[in-house]
Structures are given as C-alpha cells and as structure tokens.
C-alpha cells in the first residue's frame, strides 16, 4: 500500500491510499499528518496503516463533537452520554475526546452552568426549577449551588413573573387570581413561601374595581349554559356554587343572583 496523493481541506488532510486496484480515502488532522511525516508516493506498512486509521477515527469523532457543540453548548456529562450512546466509542476514546474538548475550551461546566442560569433567570424561572434542570444535565450539586449564590434576583424575578401573570388576567375574582399567581410561581420553580408572599403583595386594584362586573359577566354566561337544563332553586344553587368556586364572596354572589332573578322575572 502506498500514499497516492494528499489534499488539504481546512484543518484536515485527505489521504488517498492505493493497494493494488483498491483505493481508500482517509481524513487526518494536519497535526497528525505532520506527526506521521507523510508524503505522496511513500509506502505505508500495515502497522502504520492501523495507526493512521486510529488517528482518522479520532479526527472524525472530534469533528462530530465540534459540530454538536457548535449547535448548542453542553455539559461534560451530556457529551459523555452522547459519545457513549450515539457514537458508541470506547470509554478510553470518549475520555480522550472530553479531555481535548476541555483543554481547548469547548467544554467548561462552570461557564455552562452560569450561562444556563442566566438564560433561565431571564425567562423568569425560579431557582428550584433551574437547579433541578442543571442537575439533570449532570452538573454537580456543589457547582450549581455555588453559581446560584452569585445571583440575588429571585424575589425581583418572582414579582416580575407575577406581574406578567396578572396582566394576562382579563377577569375573575381577587381570591382566584391570587391563588393562580401563587400556584404558577411554584410551577415556575419559586419556593412556596416566596410564591405566597409575592402573590399577597401584588397590586390588585385594577381587578378589585372590576370584580362585580366580572362576576356579573361570568354569572350571565354560566346561567345561559345551565338554564338549558336547570331552573328555579336548582339553577340558583348551581350558580351559587359556581360563584364560590371562582372565589367570590357569598354576599356578593347572592346580591348578583337577586339582581339577575329580578331582571329575568321582569322579562
């Protein structure tokens, strides 16, 4: 077997090998090419061929790693899992690739952790959700907790998230809106105590001004649906239960029901 010719492509060199009538192309990094001291026309022994093939495999795997990391940054553990399960390479080659990527700065768990925390905090996620997400990516508890300690915006982010939820509410009772904010904050990863405190401190003045109007609109819509099947005392009972489920006070519900019954009696 001999090296017929070479072709440089970026940081790689394409080797065109010929063995009798058979030809083969192998891609090496330029570093490996010069390390092997290859040149066109030279004879390649069987042992040297095996060494070149092994180096070519590393070149191919490393190129796939770079492509993976160019698309999206990943943790060390994520890359280890991908190399083992998707590329199915040996543990030794996997560890060699990880070390090389870390040395070149393509993998850095601390940088990755801080960038992920920043991105998730910008989307107003709470620290519990952030912590759980990063631990699932294989980052250590110590690293995640240390990085989280450098951020002190949890209460402010909870308030901003609550304001966003409140702005999306076009109707409903004060009680139900407050409970919805508390629940959604917890779902976003904020602690139960911070969620409750934030929900309690919100400015609900706009909603309070429209509570009676909201109740009347909701009650009329519900009455229209229920009146197809119920009437009289049963209809009033079901409307009352609906109002209670929505978080309105009993006296306010009864006042609206009395007003509606008088209105419909007149009709």
matplotlib code that plots the C-alpha trace (Angstrom):
import matplotlib.pyplot as plt

x = [0.0, 1.2, 0.1, -1.0, -1.7, -2.9, -5.4, -5.6, -9.1, -9.2, -7.6, -7.6, -5.7, -7.4, -5.1, -5.7, -4.3, -3.9, -3.4, -3.3, -6.6, -8.3, -8.3, -9.3, -9.6, -8.8, -9.1, -6.4, -5.9, -3.0, -1.3, -1.5, -0.4, 2.8, 3.3, 3.3, 5.6, 3.6, 4.2, 2.8, 4.3, 5.6, 4.8, 2.6, 3.2, 0.4, 1.2, 1.5, -1.9, -3.5, -2.1, -3.3, -6.8, -6.9, -5.9, -8.5, -11.2, -10.2, -10.3, -13.8, -15.1, -13.6, -15.2, -18.6, -18.0, -17.3, -20.4, -22.5, -21.1, -21.4, -25.2, -25.6, -23.3, -23.5, -22.2, -19.4, -21.8, -24.1, -21.2, -20.0, -23.5, -23.8, -20.3, -21.2, -24.7, -24.8, -21.3, -20.7, -17.0, -14.7, -14.5, -10.9, -11.5, -14.5, -12.4, -9.6, -12.2, -13.6, -10.1, -9.3, -12.5, -12.0, -8.4, -9.5, -12.3, -15.2, -16.3, -16.5, -19.1, -18.7, -19.2, -22.0, -23.7, -23.6, -24.8, -27.7, -28.7, -28.6, -30.8, -33.3, -33.5, -34.0, -37.1, -38.2, -37.8, -37.3, -34.2, -35.8, -36.6, -33.2, -31.4, -33.4, -32.8, -29.0, -28.6, -30.4, -27.7, -25.0, -23.7, -22.6, -24.7, -21.7, -21.2, -24.9, -25.4, -22.2, -23.3, -26.8, -25.4, -23.9, -27.4, -29.6, -32.6, -35.0, -37.5, -37.5, -37.9, -40.8, -42.5, -41.9, -43.3, -46.4, -47.0, -46.9, -49.5, -51.7, -51.6, -52.9, -55.9, -58.9, -61.4, -62.1, -62.1, -59.4, -59.1, -58.8, -56.3, -54.1, -54.2, -53.4, -50.4, -49.1, -49.6, -47.9, -45.0, -44.4, -44.7, -42.0, -39.7, -40.1, -40.3, -43.8, -43.0, -41.8, -44.7, -47.3, -45.6, -45.3, -49.0, -50.1, -48.1, -49.4, -51.4, -54.9, -56.6, -57.5, -59.0, -60.9, -62.5, -63.9, -64.8, -68.6, -68.5, -66.5, -68.9, -72.0, -70.5, -69.4, -72.7, -74.7, -72.7, -72.9, -76.7, -77.2, -75.5, -77.1, -80.6, -81.0, -81.1, -82.0, -84.4, -85.7, -83.9, -81.6, -80.4, -79.7, -77.9, -75.6, -74.9, -74.1, -71.6, -70.0, -69.5, -68.0, -65.6, -64.5, -63.5, -66.3, -67.7, -71.1, -72.9, -71.7, -72.8, -76.3, -76.6, -75.9, -78.3, -81.0, -80.5, -80.5, -83.6, -85.4, -84.3, -85.4, -88.7, -89.4, -88.5]
y = [0.0, 3.5, 7.1, 8.1, 11.8, 14.2, 17.1, 19.8, 20.8, 23.4, 21.9, 18.4, 16.5, 13.9, 10.9, 8.9, 5.4, 2.7, -1.0, -2.8, -1.9, -0.8, 2.9, 4.4, 7.9, 8.7, 12.1, 13.1, 16.3, 18.4, 17.8, 14.0, 14.3, 16.1, 13.8, 10.8, 12.6, 11.5, 12.4, 11.5, 8.3, 6.8, 3.2, 2.6, -0.5, -2.5, -1.3, 2.4, 1.9, 0.8, 3.8, 6.1, 4.6, 5.0, 8.6, 9.1, 7.8, 10.3, 13.1, 12.0, 11.8, 15.2, 16.8, 15.4, 16.7, 20.2, 20.1, 19.1, 21.9, 24.5, 23.8, 24.2, 24.3, 21.2, 19.9, 17.4, 14.7, 15.4, 15.0, 11.8, 10.3, 11.3, 9.9, 6.6, 6.1, 7.7, 7.3, 4.1, 4.7, 3.1, 4.6, 5.4, 7.3, 9.1, 10.3, 11.4, 13.5, 15.0, 16.0, 17.5, 19.5, 20.8, 21.8, 23.7, 25.4, 23.8, 22.2, 24.1, 23.1, 26.3, 28.6, 26.4, 26.5, 30.3, 30.8, 28.4, 30.1, 33.5, 32.3, 30.7, 33.6, 35.9, 33.8, 34.3, 30.7, 30.1, 28.7, 25.3, 24.6, 25.9, 23.7, 20.6, 21.3, 21.6, 18.6, 16.5, 17.7, 16.1, 19.2, 18.7, 20.0, 22.0, 23.8, 24.6, 25.9, 28.0, 29.6, 30.2, 32.0, 34.7, 35.7, 37.7, 38.5, 35.7, 38.0, 40.5, 37.9, 36.4, 39.8, 40.3, 36.9, 37.6, 40.9, 39.1, 36.6, 39.4, 41.3, 38.3, 38.1, 39.8, 38.8, 36.6, 37.1, 38.5, 35.3, 33.0, 35.3, 35.4, 31.6, 31.3, 33.5, 31.6, 28.2, 29.4, 30.8, 27.5, 25.7, 28.1, 27.0, 29.6, 28.4, 28.0, 30.8, 33.3, 32.4, 33.0, 36.3, 37.6, 36.8, 38.5, 41.7, 42.3, 45.4, 44.1, 47.5, 47.2, 43.7, 44.9, 47.7, 45.2, 42.3, 43.0, 43.4, 40.2, 38.3, 39.5, 38.7, 35.3, 34.6, 35.5, 33.3, 30.4, 31.0, 30.8, 27.5, 26.0, 27.3, 24.8, 22.0, 23.6, 26.2, 27.7, 26.7, 24.2, 26.8, 29.3, 26.7, 25.7, 29.4, 30.0, 27.1, 28.3, 31.8, 30.2, 28.1, 31.3, 32.8, 35.4, 36.3, 34.8, 38.1, 39.4, 36.3, 36.4, 40.1, 39.4, 36.4, 38.5, 41.2, 38.6, 36.9, 40.2, 41.1, 37.7, 37.9, 41.3, 39.8]
z = [0.0, -0.8, -0.4, -3.8, -3.1, -0.4, -0.4, 2.2, 3.4, 6.1, 9.2, 7.7, 5.1, 2.8, 2.2, -1.0, -0.4, -3.1, -2.5, -5.9, -7.6, -4.4, -3.3, 0.0, 1.3, 4.9, 6.7, 9.2, 11.1, 9.9, 13.2, 12.8, 9.1, 10.1, 13.1, 10.8, 8.4, 5.4, 1.8, -1.5, -3.1, 0.2, 1.1, 4.1, 6.2, 7.8, 11.3, 10.1, 8.3, 11.5, 13.4, 10.6, 10.8, 14.6, 14.2, 11.5, 13.8, 16.4, 13.8, 12.7, 16.3, 17.2, 14.2, 15.2, 18.7, 17.4, 15.2, 18.3, 20.4, 17.7, 17.5, 21.3, 24.4, 26.6, 29.9, 30.2, 31.3, 28.3, 25.9, 27.7, 27.4, 23.7, 22.8, 24.6, 23.4, 20.0, 18.6, 20.7, 21.0, 23.6, 27.1, 26.5, 23.3, 24.9, 27.8, 25.4, 23.5, 26.6, 27.8, 24.5, 24.3, 27.9, 27.1, 24.0, 25.9, 24.1, 27.3, 30.6, 33.2, 35.2, 32.2, 31.0, 34.4, 34.7, 31.2, 31.7, 35.0, 33.3, 30.4, 32.7, 35.0, 32.0, 31.2, 34.9, 36.1, 39.8, 41.4, 42.3, 38.6, 37.5, 40.0, 39.0, 35.3, 35.7, 38.0, 35.3, 32.9, 35.0, 36.8, 40.4, 43.3, 44.6, 41.3, 40.8, 44.3, 44.1, 40.8, 42.1, 45.1, 42.9, 41.8, 44.2, 41.9, 43.0, 44.7, 41.9, 39.3, 41.2, 41.3, 37.6, 36.8, 39.0, 37.2, 33.9, 35.1, 36.5, 33.2, 31.4, 33.6, 32.0, 34.6, 37.6, 41.4, 43.5, 45.5, 42.5, 40.8, 43.9, 44.2, 40.4, 40.8, 43.8, 42.0, 38.8, 40.6, 42.3, 38.9, 37.6, 40.3, 43.1, 46.7, 48.3, 50.8, 48.2, 45.9, 48.7, 49.8, 46.2, 45.5, 48.6, 47.9, 44.3, 43.4, 42.6, 42.5, 38.8, 39.4, 42.5, 40.6, 38.1, 40.4, 40.4, 36.6, 36.2, 38.4, 36.6, 33.2, 34.3, 36.0, 33.0, 30.7, 33.2, 33.6, 29.9, 29.7, 32.9, 32.2, 29.3, 31.9, 35.3, 36.6, 39.9, 43.1, 41.4, 38.9, 41.6, 43.7, 40.8, 40.0, 43.7, 43.7, 40.5, 42.1, 45.2, 43.1, 41.3, 44.7, 45.1, 48.5, 49.4, 49.9, 46.6, 44.8, 46.4, 45.5, 41.9, 41.9, 43.4, 40.7, 37.9, 39.2, 39.3, 35.8, 34.4, 36.2, 34.6, 31.2]

ax = plt.figure().add_subplot(projection="3d")
ax.plot(x, y, z, "-o")
ax.set_aspect("equal")
plt.show()
